[in-house]
């Protein structure tokens, strides 16, 4: 029987509950026989995969590969995934670099089919690294069946520190936030940005993100946002505001207005 991650309530109270129970819930979820069978199969077979075609024609392998990057819904879109993998990431014109969702770039870079003469699938630690990502992503995905806000908070808790450690300018990192749907949702909610914000020109959007971040959290630096203290404040604010939004009948709810100063 598969363990279903859960929170008894939403908002900040639900986030506190999850923080206190997440390790025990992860263990129970990770011990699922179905999940273990999928990962055992991946570890056994992935070393023999030499091309993107090899990967996409094996449904079980592809499911784990995509699931490790939160791209589960694309398991039937084999043409897109094969092209993303085959073109790699070293060419700025490669499809993975042109797609706004940077999870495709991360997927392509991890497998290395288009970047190296020999893909990364043969590396001794490759299967374990992808398996660890898959377990984290699968836990988050299943949590989303109970509470989507908690799924996005867990994702941001994992992804923002990784983004902070990546190479590139602060502006480039903000573009990555903007192009990664789960991170963007967390930031938009935490910074109290309206839905119409997404219709603004890209340059105006990034300036607004940085201005609001400095106003609310005292910094416009993604690396500082990912520091433990600031990230904790960001996720507290996000879960509180998202919880109130779920209960509100309109985005102009007085409770949400009060939370602007949270």
PAMIDO-514384 format. One line per 2 residues: number of its first residue (from 1); their letters; for each residue x negated, y negated, z negated of C-alpha. Coordinates in Angstrom, 2 decimals, decimal comma, padded with zeros to 5 digits. Layout:
BEGIN
NUM = a = X Y Z ~ ...
END
This chain:
BEGIN
1 = xx = 000,00 000,00 000,00 ~ -001,36 -003,43 000,96
3 = xx = -001,63 -006,02 -001,81 ~ 000,20 -009,26 -000,98
5 = xx = -001,57 -012,40 -002,28 ~ 000,83 -014,73 -004,05
7 = xx = 001,44 -017,84 -006,11 ~ 004,53 -018,19 -008,32
9 = xx = 005,06 -021,83 -007,40 ~ 003,81 -024,44 -004,95
11 = xx = 001,96 -027,72 -005,29 ~ -000,84 -028,41 -007,74
13 = xx = 000,52 -025,92 -010,28 ~ 000,36 -023,17 -007,66
15 = xx = -003,20 -024,17 -006,73 ~ -004,26 -023,98 -010,38
17 = xx = -002,73 -020,51 -010,67 ~ -004,55 -019,40 -007,53
19 = xx = -007,88 -020,78 -008,72 ~ -007,52 -018,76 -011,93
21 = xx = -006,56 -015,52 -010,20 ~ -008,22 -015,67 -006,79
23 = xx = -011,09 -013,28 -007,55 ~ -008,83 -010,52 -008,89
25 = xx = -006,40 -011,07 -006,02 ~ -009,22 -010,91 -003,45
27 = xx = -010,43 -007,62 -004,92 ~ -006,98 -006,07 -004,89
29 = xx = -006,43 -007,26 -001,33 ~ -009,87 -006,11 -000,17
31 = xx = -009,24 -002,61 -001,50 ~ -006,34 -002,14 000,93
33 = xx = -006,77 001,20 002,78 ~ -005,62 -000,33 006,07
35 = xx = -008,11 -003,17 005,86 ~ -010,91 -000,78 004,91
37 = xx = -010,12 001,48 007,88 ~ -010,27 -001,48 010,26
39 = xx = -013,61 -002,61 008,86 ~ -015,07 000,91 008,87
41 = xx = -014,16 001,22 012,54 ~ -015,72 -002,18 013,29
43 = xx = -018,97 -001,29 011,52 ~ -019,16 002,03 013,36
45 = xx = -018,48 000,72 016,86 ~ -019,66 -002,91 017,13
47 = xx = -023,35 -002,06 017,51 ~ -022,68 -000,40 020,86
49 = xx = -020,81 -003,43 022,26 ~ -023,06 -005,17 024,78
51 = xx = -020,67 -007,40 026,73 ~ -017,59 -009,54 026,22
53 = xx = -015,67 -007,07 028,38 ~ -016,63 -004,23 026,01
55 = xx = -015,16 -006,20 023,12 ~ -011,90 -007,38 024,65
57 = xx = -010,93 -003,94 025,95 ~ -011,10 -002,43 022,44
59 = xx = -008,02 -003,73 020,64 ~ -009,18 -002,73 017,16
61 = xx = -012,60 -004,35 017,55 ~ -011,10 -007,47 019,09
63 = xx = -008,54 -007,77 016,30 ~ -011,27 -007,88 013,67
65 = xx = -013,47 -010,21 015,74 ~ -010,68 -012,73 016,26
67 = xx = -009,33 -012,32 012,76 ~ -012,74 -013,25 011,34
69 = xx = -012,35 -016,69 012,91 ~ -008,65 -017,21 012,26
71 = xx = -007,74 -016,56 015,89 ~ -005,48 -013,56 015,34
73 = xx = -002,74 -014,97 017,54 ~ -005,04 -014,81 020,58
75 = xx = -005,48 -011,04 020,51 ~ -003,29 -010,74 023,62
77 = xx = -005,02 -013,57 025,47 ~ -007,90 -011,47 026,72
79 = xx = -008,76 -013,63 029,75 ~ -009,31 -016,73 027,60
81 = xx = -011,31 -014,88 024,95 ~ -013,50 -013,13 027,50
83 = xx = -014,28 -016,43 029,21 ~ -015,05 -018,13 025,89
85 = xx = -017,43 -015,31 024,98 ~ -019,12 -014,94 028,35
87 = xx = -019,86 -018,64 028,84 ~ -021,46 -018,99 025,41
89 = xx = -022,16 -022,33 023,75 ~ -025,52 -023,60 025,01
91 = xx = -024,03 -025,29 028,09 ~ -022,06 -028,44 027,13
93 = xx = -019,63 -027,58 029,95 ~ -018,93 -024,10 028,56
95 = xx = -015,27 -023,48 027,79 ~ -015,90 -023,02 024,06
97 = xx = -017,41 -026,51 023,90 ~ -014,57 -028,07 025,89
99 = xx = -011,74 -026,64 023,79 ~ -010,61 -028,97 021,01
101 = xx = -010,29 -026,09 018,53 ~ -013,86 -025,44 017,41
103 = xx = -013,08 -021,97 016,12 ~ -013,60 -020,72 019,67
105 = xx = -017,09 -022,21 019,68 ~ -017,86 -020,54 016,36
107 = xx = -016,62 -017,20 017,70 ~ -018,70 -017,44 020,86
109 = xx = -021,81 -018,55 018,98 ~ -021,49 -015,74 016,44
111 = xx = -021,36 -012,98 019,06 ~ -023,90 -014,56 021,40
113 = xx = -022,81 -012,83 024,60 ~ -023,36 -015,95 026,70
115 = xx = -026,26 -017,43 024,75 ~ -028,84 -014,63 024,57
117 = xx = -030,08 -011,80 026,82 ~ -029,12 -009,38 024,02
119 = xx = -025,99 -010,20 021,98 ~ -025,94 -010,50 018,22
121 = xx = -023,83 -007,36 017,90 ~ -026,99 -005,27 017,58
123 = xx = -028,37 -007,16 014,59 ~ -028,56 -005,07 011,44
125 = xx = -026,46 -007,47 009,35 ~ -024,02 -008,52 012,05
127 = xx = -021,20 -006,12 011,19 ~ -021,33 -007,00 007,49
129 = xx = -021,28 -010,74 008,20 ~ -018,23 -010,47 010,45
131 = xx = -016,56 -008,08 007,99 ~ -017,02 -010,59 005,16
133 = xx = -015,49 -013,34 007,28 ~ -012,62 -011,07 008,25
135 = xx = -011,83 -010,21 004,64 ~ -011,77 -013,90 003,68
137 = xx = -009,66 -014,88 006,67 ~ -007,28 -011,96 006,22
139 = xx = -006,75 -012,87 002,57 ~ -006,01 -016,46 003,57
141 = xx = -003,71 -015,36 006,38 ~ -001,75 -013,08 004,08
143 = xx = -001,59 -015,82 001,46 ~ -000,01 -017,99 004,13
145 = xx = 002,91 -015,58 004,27 ~ 003,66 -016,60 000,68
147 = xx = 002,55 -020,23 000,76 ~ 001,05 -022,03 003,75
149 = xx = -000,33 -024,85 001,63 ~ -002,46 -022,40 -000,36
151 = xx = -003,74 -020,83 002,85 ~ -004,91 -024,19 004,15
153 = xx = -006,48 -025,13 000,81 ~ -008,47 -021,89 000,71
155 = xx = -009,57 -022,45 004,30 ~ -010,77 -025,98 003,53
157 = xx = -012,55 -024,79 000,39 ~ -014,58 -022,41 002,59
159 = xx = -014,96 -024,41 005,79 ~ -015,80 -027,92 004,58
161 = xx = -019,02 -026,89 002,76 ~ -020,05 -024,89 005,84
163 = xx = -019,41 -027,90 008,05 ~ -021,38 -030,14 005,70
165 = xx = -024,42 -027,89 006,12 ~ -024,21 -027,87 009,91
167 = xx = -026,46 -030,00 012,09 ~ -025,07 -033,13 013,70
169 = xx = -024,11 -036,65 012,73 ~ -021,35 -037,53 010,31
171 = xx = -019,24 -038,72 013,23 ~ -019,71 -035,35 014,97
173 = xx = -018,55 -033,58 011,81 ~ -015,43 -035,75 011,69
175 = xx = -014,71 -034,80 015,29 ~ -014,98 -031,15 014,21
177 = xx = -012,47 -031,79 011,41 ~ -010,14 -033,45 013,90
179 = xx = -010,49 -030,56 016,35 ~ -009,93 -027,79 013,80
181 = xx = -006,21 -027,60 013,11 ~ -006,30 -026,21 009,53
183 = xx = -008,90 -028,76 008,36 ~ -007,13 -031,59 010,13
185 = xx = -003,84 -030,74 008,41 ~ -005,49 -030,80 004,98
187 = xx = -007,21 -034,12 005,63 ~ -004,14 -035,78 007,15
189 = xx = -002,04 -034,79 004,15 ~ -004,65 -035,70 001,54
191 = xx = -005,19 -039,10 003,18 ~ -001,44 -039,68 003,57
193 = xx = -001,62 -040,18 007,33 ~ 001,73 -040,10 009,21
195 = xx = 002,57 -037,66 012,01 ~ 002,43 -040,47 014,58
197 = xx = -001,26 -040,92 013,70 ~ -002,16 -038,13 016,15
199 = xx = -000,90 -040,21 019,08 ~ -003,56 -042,89 018,55
201 = xx = -006,69 -043,02 020,75 ~ -009,38 -040,62 019,53
203 = xx = -011,83 -043,35 018,54 ~ -009,14 -045,07 016,50
205 = xx = -008,25 -041,79 014,82 ~ -011,79 -041,09 013,67
207 = xx = -012,23 -044,63 012,35 ~ -008,97 -044,30 010,43
209 = xx = -010,03 -040,97 008,96 ~ -013,29 -042,48 007,73
211 = xx = -011,69 -045,67 006,41 ~ -008,99 -043,77 004,51
213 = xx = -011,53 -041,29 003,17 ~ -013,66 -044,11 001,79
215 = xx = -010,59 -045,77 000,28 ~ -009,29 -042,60 -001,40
217 = xx = -012,45 -040,64 -002,23 ~ -015,13 -043,34 -002,18
219 = xx = -017,00 -041,92 000,79 ~ -016,69 -041,46 004,53
221 = xx = -019,45 -038,84 004,59 ~ -018,19 -035,30 005,29
223 = xx = -021,14 -033,86 003,37 ~ -020,14 -035,83 000,27
225 = xx = -016,51 -034,79 000,69 ~ -017,72 -031,18 000,58
227 = xx = -019,57 -031,62 -002,72 ~ -017,96 -029,56 -005,50
229 = xx = -016,53 -032,51 -007,45 ~ -015,13 -034,41 -004,46
231 = xx = -013,86 -031,27 -002,75 ~ -012,05 -030,37 -005,95
233 = xx = -010,37 -033,79 -006,01 ~ -009,51 -033,52 -002,31
235 = xx = -007,85 -030,11 -002,69 ~ -006,00 -031,17 -005,85
237 = xx = -004,63 -034,17 -003,98 ~ -003,77 -032,13 -000,90
239 = xx = -001,87 -029,42 -002,79 ~ -000,05 -032,00 -004,94
241 = xx = 001,04 -034,06 -001,96 ~ 001,92 -031,04 000,17
243 = xx = 003,98 -029,63 -002,69 ~ 005,92 -032,84 -003,07
245 = xx = 006,40 -033,09 000,69 ~ 007,90 -029,59 000,71
247 = xx = 010,49 -030,74 -001,82 ~ 011,17 -034,13 -000,31
249 = xx = 014,10 -034,77 001,99 ~ 012,10 -037,36 003,94
251 = xx = 008,50 -038,47 004,33 ~ 009,39 -041,74 002,58
253 = xx = 010,23 -039,98 -000,68 ~ 009,41 -042,23 -003,68
255 = xx = 007,44 -039,34 -005,19 ~ 005,12 -039,30 -002,20
257 = xx = 004,66 -043,06 -002,42 ~ 003,61 -042,68 -006,06
259 = xx = 001,12 -039,96 -005,11 ~ -000,76 -042,34 -002,85
261 = xx = -002,61 -043,45 -005,95 ~ -003,21 -039,91 -007,21
END
